[in-house]
């Protein structure tokens, strides 16, 4: 059987990256067939030279093909089981990645498992998130196993240079995705409590809320740690420089600090909103902290560290400054807004200037209002329709009663006044689900006050 040669594999990778082709059934079938053809009997400790040349490129093809398919899967809340062909293609390539002989020579094949986990999380159900976490764990375990091969001095040196750098580039991607899933799980519980999680009766609902808080806080703590691992990996990668576009030699782009900084900060902020409930339930403080007040301060310091990576200058390989793309700009303002809601008066200067609200170095009430207003400004989308600039999950979409309590207690601990409920009612239009029938009434019932359904003047 004839397999795709190195030139063909690289050609397909670059075409997928440029959007000239997309993942389809023919491509998936070709990947599956080649993986079968690579295997030899008996399997030697190191691959034959012809296979050793192809394995890294096949890993890259798996990465690009599954990402191409992932980008075409919409976010589908509550559609567990209703999978489209893109999801199935990702699953097939991920299975092929798990079947690869000598997988340690194809580090980018781990991207297929990452894409599969993210495809599951797009279904936005508890079952799909459970599957996503399992795939994240599998990817991380496989990463560690494959990397240990290259770090074992008893093993024959790899014929493909730079494997540890390749594995750091992939670790950055894998744990970033894991942190994102932890945040989405928490935000789904916080945002959809009234619709999907609430129990009949005050006592039953309280007990269920307490159980969920413990679960999502644990997930967030793990996610924040993984995000910090991504930032550490980005530091190691940065020693080798970044590339303007992926090649067979390098993968990490100049924005490699921004996404893990955003996701890590996001996880830490959600932890701050929930820590008062963990304290009330009698849980020990984090790590070796002697009190929850120490943990609160430590989380704030961890947030500042993560946020500093977001603000790190983004430079092309030629040293030219690069602007943040639209989605990352929104995320920066959303992160700063959440920080202002939790830590009133926190000083967080910014070197960015794409929005006037970034000029507020101190995250006081004025800064919160300015950021809320900027996020809800009317804009015209790609189809010519007028809409508001952004919606917000978590802090902007909460309907979970003890999350409101936690945020307001956190505000007081940082020297502010309770005011989160008032902000939530005033800026109800930031809620991602604001336009759902009955949503305003459900949020009003939890807040104990009517919500404002229009943009404040």
N, C-alpha and C positions, 0 to 999 in steps of 0.2 A: 504494500500500500504506500502511496506517495504522500508524505506529510508536507505541510507548508514550510518553506525554507525561511531562513532568517530575514531575508529581504522582504518577503511577503508578510511575515508577522509584524515587522516594523512598519511597513506601509499601512497595514490595517489599523495598528495602534494610533498612528498619526492621523489617519483619516477619521477615526472615531473621535479623537480629541478635537479636531477642527470642525466636527459636525458635518463632514461631507458624507458620511454614512452613519447608519444607526445599527444597533444590535437587531438581528433578525434570526429566524429559524435556521437558515442556511449557515450563518456564522456559528451559531451554537452547535449545530451538528458537526461542523468542521473541527471545532475545539474538542468536542467529545471524542471524535475519531482519532485525532492526533494524540490525545492523552493515552488512549489505548495502544497506539502504535509505538509510543515512547518506551513502553515497558519491555524489559528483556528478561529472559529466563535462562540461567539464574540471574537474579538482580545483584550486581556488584556493589561494593561500598560507595564507589563514586560512579557517576554516569559515564557511559562511553562519550568520546569527544563530540560526536555528531549530535547527541542528545544534550550534552552540557551546553552547547552553543545555543540551543533552542529553548531550553527551560526558562531562562530569565525573560526572554521575549514572550513566551507563552504566558508567563505570569503577568506580564504587562498587558497582554491582550485580554486576559480575564478581568483585570482591573478596569480597563477602559470599556469593555463590552458591558459589564454589569453596571457601571456608572451610567452609561448611555441609556440602558434600560430603566434604571432607577429614576432618572430625571423625567421619564415619561409616565411615571406612576403618580397619580394625583393623591393628595391627602384625602382619605376617605373615612371620616369618622363613623365608626359603628358598622363597617362593611366586612367584618371578619368572615372569611370563607369565600368572598366574592372576588377572586383574584383574576387579574388580566394576564395576557400572554407575557408581558414584560416581567411580571413577578415569576412566572414559570421559567422564563429564560434565565433569570438570575439564579433560581434554584438549581437548574440543570448545570450551569457553569460552576456554581459553588460546589456541587457534588463532584464535578470533574476536577476541581481544585483539590478536593479532599482525596481524590484517587490518583493524583499526580505521583509518579515515581520520583524519588529524590526531590521532595518538595522544598528542601532547604536551599535549592538552587533557583527557586522561583519565588522570591519574597513577595513580589507584588500580587501573586495569586491570593494572598490574604485579603486583598481588596474585594474579592468576590464574597467572602464571608461578611465583611463589613457591609457591602451593598445588600446582602440578604437580610441582615439584622435591621438595616434602615428601611427596607421594603416592608418588613413586618411591622415596624413602628408606625408606618404611614397608615395602617389600618385602624390605629387608634382605639384598640379594644384591650381589655386586660389580658385576654389570651394571646393577642398578637404581641403585646409588650413582654409577656413571659417568654415567648419564643425569641423575641429580639435579644433579650438578656442572655438567653442560652447560647445564641450564635455569637454574641460579643465575647462571652466566656470562652467558647471554643476557639475563636480567632486569637484571643490573647494567649491561651495555652499553646496553641500551635506556633505562634510567634516565638514564645520562649523556647519551645522544643527545637525549632529549626535554628534559632540563633545559637543555641548551645552547641550545635554541631560545629559552627564556624569558630567558636571560641575554645574548642577542645584541641589542645596542642597535639593530641594523638592522632587526630584526623588528618588526612591528606589535604594540603592547601587547595583552596578552590581555584579553578581555572578562570573564574570571573571575578575581577578585582572589585573591592569596595563593598563587600556584602554587609559588613556591620553598619555602614552608612545607609545602605538600602533598608536594613531592618529598622534603623532609627526613623527613617522617613515613613516607613509603614506603621511603626508604633505610634507616631504622631497622629496618623489618620485613624488608627483603630481605637485608641483611648479617647480621642476627640469624639468619635461617634458614640462611644459608650457613655460619656458625660452628657451628650445631647439627649440620649434616650432616658437617662435618669431624670433630667429636667422635664422632658415631655410627660413622663409618667406622673410626676408630682403635679405638674400644671393641669393635667387632665382631672385628677382628683379634686384639686382646689377649684377648678373652673366648672366642673360638671357635677358638683356634689348634689345639688338640688334635683337634677335630672336623672342621675344614674346611681348614686351611692346612698342617698338618705334612707333611713329606716323609719318605719312607723313608730311613733311614740318618742317622747323626749329622752327617756333613759336608753332605749335601744339605739337611737340616733347618736347620742353622746358616746356610748360604748363603741359604736362603729367608727366614729370620728377619731377616737383615741387610738384604736387599732390601726387605722389608716395613717395617722400621723407618724406612728412609730415605724411603719413600713417605709413610707416615702422619705422620712428623715434618714433612715439607714441607707437607702438607695442614693440619696443626695450626697451623703458623707462619702460614700464610695465613689460616686461620680466626680466630686470635687477633687478627691485624691488622684483619680485617673487623669483629670484635666491638668493637674499640676505635673503629673508624669509627662503629659504631652508637651507642656512648656519646657520641661527639662530636656526632653528629646529635641525640641526645637533649638535649644541653646547648643546642643552638640552638633546638630545639622548646620547651624549658622556658622560654625567654625570652618566649614567647607564652602560657605557661600550658598546663595539660592540661585535658581535659574528662572528665566523669564517665561519659559514654556517647558513642559516635560520632554525628556528624551530617554533613550534606553539607558543612559548613564545616570541621570538625575531626575528627581520628581518634585522636590519641595520648592514652592514658589515664594516670592518675597513677602507674601501675606501670611506666611506660615505661623506667625505669632498671633495674628488677629483672631482667628476662629477659636483656637484653644483658650485664648484670653477671655473672649466673650462667653464661651460655654462654662469655663471655670468660675468666672464672676457670677454668672447666672445661677449656678448651683449653690454657691456660697450665700448669695442673697436670699434664695429660698430657704436655706438652712436658718439664716437669721430670722426670717419670718416665722419659723416653726420652733425655734429653740425654747421660747417661753413655755410652750405646751409640753415639751420634753422635760423641762425643769419641773413643771407642775405635776407631771406623772411620776416623778421621783427617780428619773434616770440620772446616772452619774454624768458629770461634765465630760467634755471631749478629751481624749488622750490622757495626758498627765495633769490636766488643769485641776486646780483645787476647788474651783467654783464655776458656776455657769456664767458669772460675770467675767471671769478670766477667759472662758470660751468665747463669749460675745466679743471681747476685745481682740482675741486671736483671730476670729473669723473676719473682723473688720480689717485687720492687718493682711490677712490672706487675700481679701478682696482687693485691697490697694495694690498688692503685688501683681495679681492677675490683671487688674486694669492697666497697670503700667506697661504690660506687654501689648495691650491693644494700642496704646499711644506710641509704641516704638516706631521710629521712622521706617517707612516702606520704600526701599530703594531698588531700582532695577539693577541688573548685573553691571550696567554702565554707570551706576551711581546716581541716576536720575530719580527724583521723587515720584511716587506713584500714588494716585488718589484711591480712596476707598470706593468700592462699588456700592450701588444703591442699597442693597440688602444689608451690608455691613454698616452703612451709615445709620440706618434705622436701628440696628441692634445696639450701636453705641449710645444713642439717645435713650433707648429703652432701658439699658443697663444703668445709665446715670439717673434716670427717673426713678427706677426702683430703689437705687441707693439713697436718693433724696427722701423717698417715702419711709425708708427704714431708719436712716441715720441723719435726721435733720441737723443741718449745720456742719455736716461733714465737708471738709475741704478736698476738692478733687479738680485741680486745674487741668485744662486741656490745651494742647497745642493745635487741635483741629479747629477749622473755621468754616466748615460747610453749612453750619446753621447758627443763627444769632444766639440761640439758647445755650450754646457751648461757652459763651463768654462768662457765664456764672461760675466762678471758681468755688464758691460756697453753695452747697446744695440745700438752700433754705426754701421757704415757702414760695418766694418769688421765682426761684430757679425751677421748682416743681411745676408752677403754673406755666412758665415759659416753655418748658419741654412738653407739657401736656398739650399746649396750644399748637406747637410746631407739629407734633405727631398727628394732630387732627385737622391740620390745614387742608382745604380742598385742593386737589390736584387732578390732572387729567391722565388717565391710564393709557396704556399702549393702544387700546381700542377706541380712544377718543371719548371715553366716558368719564364724567366727573365723579370722584370718590374722595375719601379722606386719605391722608398720606399713610396711615398705619392703624392697625389694631394691636392689642396687647394681650398676651396670655398671662396667667399667673396673677401678678399684682393688678393688672388692668381688667381681669376677667373673673376675679375670685367671687365665690358664692358660698364658701365653706366657713361656717361660723367661727370655729376656733382659729382659722387663719387670720380673720379680722382681729380677734383678741391678741394673737401673737404679734402681729405687726404693730398694733397700738402699744403693747407692752414694750416692744423693742424700741419704739420711738421715745417712750418715756425714759428708758434706760440710757439712751444717748442724749438725754437732756432736753428733749422736745415735749410737745403736748400730744395727747391722742388726737388724731385728725384724719386717720386713714379712711374711716367710714364716710366722713364728710367729703373727702376727695373722691372716693369711689362713686358716691352718689352724684357729685358735680360733674365728673368726667365719665359718666356711664357709656358714652359713645366710643370710648376706647376699648370696651369689651368686645372681644372677637365674636361673641354670640349675641350682640346687642339687638340684631334684627330678627332673632328667632321669636316666633309667637310666644307670648307669656314670659319671656326672659326678664323684662323690666319688672314685672310683678314679683317674680321669684327673688330677684335681687333686692327689691324694695322690702320684701318681707324679712329677709335676713338682716338688712341694714336698720330696719325700724324707721325708715324715712323714704319718701318718694325719690326716685332718681330723675335726673335731668336728661331728657331724651334728645336734646339738641346741643349744638356746640355752644359753650358759654361765651358770652361776648366779652 
